[in-house]
Amino acid sequence: MIYRSFLNLSFLSLFLSLFFLAFLASHSYSPLLRLRTALQTHTIPPSRAGNGGASLRIRPGYSSYNAYIERQLNKTLNPKLRKIWTTRDWDRKIRVFARFFQSLKQRNLIFNYSKALSIGARVGQEVAAMKLVGVSDSVGIDLVPCPPLVMKGDFHAQPFENQTFDFEFEFSNVFDHALYPWKFVGEIERTLKHGGVCVLHVAVLRRADKYSANDLYSVQPLVELFKESELLEVSKVDAFGLDTEVVFRKKKKKIENS
């Protein structure tokens, strides 16, 4: 009888211990904490990481996507910065961007008839430069619109149909602001026509600014993220804190035998 009572007490003690551990796990590892932990440790989804995963690191500190957007808007809506972008920086940046675009035209990567998109265009210097060199069908997107050159749009979910553009470019300090680089690239490939060209200016040798959401340590992660494109060129540039130009061409659609 005593032995049976002892067994009952042992089973009761074990049950209470397991219940207490389950209670702690369910309350201390809330959905918000799971998200925060994922953001702190995540680099690239395992299916896309390949050998370059260690060369692209997502910065910690964003508890939600809204928190990320709010932080980006703190920079984009800064009245002092916007005044600089539209006055002192305006002509200087247009001249520099125009030289880059002229070089791309000479290399037959963009043409006057191309339909072009500037990603993260801020107040539209790149778009103005593109029009200046003859590519008139150009537009930009940014979280904050700046008509008539820049419309509102999130580069993680572009507001365009599939295969809309012949050419997409990101010449400002933008790629490092992508919280989800695989979505950033996925949207480029979705809206780019087959045979279309994408040009990115990125910081590889220099650390990006405090508003950046990721750090890129080599070009390899970009090559792995652009699943539907081929790498055309990699070259060094000196472009407002960005040091590397990377050019991709979306693969042409295969024609099935009838």
Backbone hydrogen bonds, N-H to C=O, Kabsch-Sander energy under -0.5 kcal/mol:
donor,donor_aa,acceptor,acceptor_aa,energy
5,S,1,M,-2.1
6,F,2,I,-2.2
7,L,3,Y,-2.1
8,N,4,R,-2.3
9,L,5,S,-2.2
10,S,6,F,-2.1
11,F,7,L,-2.6
12,L,8,N,-2.2
13,S,9,L,-2.4
14,L,10,S,-2.4
15,F,11,F,-2.5
16,L,12,L,-2.4
17,S,13,S,-2.0
18,L,14,L,-2.3
19,F,15,F,-2.4
20,F,16,L,-2.2
21,L,17,S,-2.2
22,A,18,L,-2.3
23,F,19,F,-2.2
24,L,20,F,-2.2
25,A,21,L,-2.3
26,S,22,A,-2.3
27,H,23,F,-1.4
28,S,24,L,-2.7
29,Y,25,A,-1.4
34,R,30,S,-2.4
35,L,31,P,-2.3
36,R,32,L,-2.5
37,T,33,L,-2.7
38,A,34,R,-2.3
39,L,35,L,-2.4
40,Q,36,R,-1.8
41,T,37,T,-1.7
42,H,38,A,-2.1
48,R,45,P,-2.9
49,A,45,P,-1.0
50,G,46,P,-0.6
52,G,49,A,-1.0
53,G,49,A,-0.6
53,G,50,G,-0.6
55,S,52,G,-1.8
56,L,53,G,-1.5
57,R,215,D,-2.4
58,I,42,H,-0.7
59,R,213,A,-2.7
63,S,61,G,-0.7
68,Y,64,S,-1.6
69,I,65,Y,-2.6
70,E,66,N,-2.6
71,R,67,A,-1.8
72,Q,68,Y,-2.1
73,L,69,I,-2.4
74,N,70,E,-1.3
75,K,71,R,-0.8
75,K,72,Q,-0.7
76,T,72,Q,-2.3
77,L,73,L,-2.7
78,N,75,K,-1.1
82,R,78,N,-2.5
83,K,79,P,-1.9
84,I,80,K,-1.9
85,W,81,L,-2.9
86,T,82,R,-1.7
87,T,83,K,-0.8
87,T,84,I,-0.7
89,D,84,I,-2.8
90,W,84,I,-0.5
91,D,87,T,-0.7
92,R,88,R,-0.5
93,K,89,D,-2.7
94,I,90,W,-2.1
95,R,91,D,-2.2
96,V,92,R,-1.9
97,F,93,K,-3.1
98,A,94,I,-2.5
99,R,95,R,-1.6
100,F,96,V,-1.7
101,F,97,F,-2.6
102,Q,98,A,-2.5
103,S,99,R,-2.0
104,L,100,F,-1.9
105,K,101,F,-2.3
106,Q,102,Q,-2.2
107,R,103,S,-1.3
108,N,105,K,-1.7
109,L,104,L,-2.7
110,I,104,L,-0.7
114,S,111,F,-1.8
116,A,114,S,-0.7
116,A,137,D,-2.5
117,L,167,F,-2.0
118,S,139,V,-2.5
119,I,117,L,-0.5
119,I,169,F,-2.5
120,G,141,I,-1.1
121,A,118,S,-0.5
121,A,141,I,-2.3
124,G,121,A,-2.8
125,Q,121,A,-0.5
128,A,124,G,-2.6
129,A,125,Q,-2.3
130,M,126,E,-2.4
131,K,127,V,-2.3
132,L,128,A,-1.9
133,V,129,A,-1.6
134,G,131,K,-1.4
135,V,130,M,-2.2
136,S,134,G,-1.4
138,S,136,S,-1.9
139,V,116,A,-1.6
140,G,149,L,-2.0
141,I,118,S,-2.1
142,D,151,M,-1.7
146,C,150,V,-2.1
149,L,146,C,-1.0
150,V,146,C,-1.9
151,M,140,G,-3.0
153,G,142,D,-2.3
154,D,157,A,-0.6
155,F,153,G,-0.5
157,A,154,D,-2.1
160,F,158,Q,-1.0
163,Q,190,R,-2.5
164,T,161,E,-0.6
164,T,191,T,-1.7
165,F,191,T,-2.7
166,D,115,K,-2.1
167,F,115,K,-1.8
168,E,197,V,-2.4
169,F,117,L,-2.6
170,E,199,V,-2.4
174,V,172,S,-2.0
177,H,174,V,-2.6
178,A,175,F,-2.0
179,L,177,H,-0.6
183,K,180,Y,-1.1
184,F,180,Y,-2.2
185,V,181,P,-2.6
186,G,182,W,-2.0
187,E,183,K,-2.4
188,I,184,F,-1.4
189,E,185,V,-2.5
190,R,186,G,-1.8
191,T,187,E,-2.2
192,L,188,I,-1.2
193,K,165,F,-3.3
195,G,250,K,-1.7
196,G,193,K,-2.5
197,V,166,D,-2.2
198,C,248,F,-2.7
199,V,168,E,-2.2
200,L,246,V,-2.8
201,H,170,E,-2.5
202,V,200,L,-0.6
202,V,244,T,-2.6
204,V,202,V,-0.7
212,S,209,D,-1.7
213,A,176,D,-3.0
214,N,176,D,-1.9
215,D,57,R,-2.4
217,Y,55,S,-3.5
217,Y,215,D,-0.5
218,S,55,S,-0.7
222,L,219,V,-0.9
223,V,219,V,-1.6
224,E,220,Q,-2.0
225,L,221,P,-2.1
226,F,222,L,-2.2
227,K,225,L,-2.0
229,S,226,F,-1.0
230,E,249,R,-2.7
232,L,247,V,-3.1
233,E,247,V,-1.3
235,S,245,E,-2.3
237,V,243,D,-2.1
239,A,242,L,-2.5
242,L,239,A,-1.6
243,D,202,V,-1.2
244,T,202,V,-2.1
245,E,235,S,-3.4
246,V,200,L,-2.8
246,V,244,T,-0.5
247,V,233,E,-2.6
248,F,198,C,-2.9
249,R,230,E,-2.3
250,K,196,G,-2.8
251,K,228,E,-2.7
256,E,254,K,-0.7
